[in-house]
Amino acid sequence: MADSNDEPDYSMSFQNDQGTEVDRQSGKGKDPQTKPKYTVSEYMEKLEYGNYTRWVTFVMGLVSFADNAEIAVTAIIIKSLVCEWNLTSLQKALIPALILVGEAIGSFCAGKLADIFGRRVVMLYCYYGICIFSVVSIFSYSYYVYLISRTIVGVFVGACFPIAACYLHEMSPIPKRAQSLTLFEIIAELGSVYVCIVALLVMDLQHGWRIELTCILAVAVITLVFLHFIDETPRYHAITDDKDRSMEVLRKIAHVNLVDMPKGELETSTEIRGRYVDFIKQPHTRMSVIFSIIFFCLMYTLNGIYYSIADLMSYGYCNLGEFFVSTYQDENGCLLYTEGQYWFYLVIHLTALPGIVLGGVSAEFIGRVPSVIWSNWAILFVSACLIVCIYYIVTIANLGLLVLLLYLANCVLWIYAPEIYPTYMRTTSIGILNSLNRAGGALGSFVAEYFDDFDYMIALYTYIAFQAIASITTLYIKRETKGMALEDTRPDSILERVSVRSYGAADEHED
């Protein structure tokens, strides 16, 4: 009689009297020479986090470097452009708005292309476009040539950013995804810091804005060179049923990370990729609607505050113009920023860095969903506090905290959103979300620049209203992805799953 304390045997196979291993389900003997089968996620977990992942994190950070630099440089050189071409309020407002519209178009189109043709090849061609049209904008002889060329640069920059974020998700093991994306966001924000430092050195020179753009172009050229030395993600090769190329990249990762390549067979599939309709189809409908609202509203608030912050610092009794926000007239009567303004923007972007770090820490230890919720509600509260201005110290504290929280929330979203969508539709979906994100930013920057000449407090009220919408929407998020493997295939295909019990994965799934 069996011992009542013996635990039942749940193994998938057993040995018969002849010592042959037999599968419990089929009753057939197993070939001892048969290799175990692994999904891409299982391979990635066994290859661990090493030098290869650090390398691609650095390169993808440089790719996103251009995105942040583009937004920062527009705010810094805009008064020089107004002076050079005698622009109206509407023409001035169109510069940041159309650049971000270009980014929205690029994101929407390139996400689909990256799912169809691959992540690496799309980023590579887009960076050729960035370099070519950056040269055109540097030598612009009129407002309209600059506007068109820089908008095209925005198209290519917007195309690269969401693809880079998805690429890094697909190349990072589960316990290191949040860390990789945090480093990615830090390097991206250093693009803005770089722009501010260069501005301190060159903007007082003749044609300073052209020199500023040339310095940004130099980094883009370096990034283009580095992109030639990265590989396509093995996840993408796996869903195109290209087992050989996927295994080749996995072996390279194992070699660079100095770990042994597991002996086994890779599971692959052939997926229909890059369909926009998948973004709104079940089981992703709910999260796609929620993300669309949050991405649009958060970027509206972030860009609006960024372009209005100089005016908010000089509001009412909180006038800090003597310290940071000041302008001067040159010999031609043009109103230009002083050196103090560039220091001011540098302080803003340095404040964003701890926000990004805290966002990564919060997403990793508290969870993606709680971090999205609390950060958005904190932004709403601090934004509302800006309406009541008592002393300048309060204004500094409010604006500093607001910038920190905005970048914190943005970091959490970029860790969370790509984890929701499977590989066959990941860049398409994130491209759509980033296009809405940039559209919100375009509207926010337009409102900020347009009302700069009228009443910027009206703009502040709109930032608070949009942030309220985003905050309320976060309450409807249910699906946690912390510690969960990325999905690669459709629900009716072979779904890859990694045992995530050791990472404390949530059991919640979207209805």
Secondary structure, DSSP 8 states (H G I E B T S, - for coil): ---TTS-----SEEE-TTS-EEETTT--B--TT---EE-HHHHHHHH-S-HHHHHHHHHHHHHHHHHHHHHHHHHHHHHHHHHHHT--HHHHHHHHHHHHHHHHHHHHHHHHHHHHH-HHHHHHHHHHHHHHHHHHHHT--SHHHHHHHHHHHHHHHHHHHHHHHHHHHHHS-GGGHHHHHHHHHHHHHHHHHHHHHHHHHHTTSTTHHHHHHHHHHHHHHHHHHHHTT----HHHHHHBT-HHHHHHHHHHHHHHHT-----SEE---B-----GGGGTSTTSHHHHHHHHHHHHHHHHHHHHHHHHHHHHTTSGGG--TTTT--EEE-TT--EEE-HHHHHHHHHHHHHHHHHHHHHHHHHHHT-HHHHHHHHHHHHHHHHHHTTS---HHHHHHHHHHHHHHHHHHHHHHHHHHHHHS-GGGHHHHHHHHHHHHHHHHHHHHHHHHHHTTS-HHHHHHHHHHHHHHHHHHHTT-----TT-----S-TTS-------GGGT-------
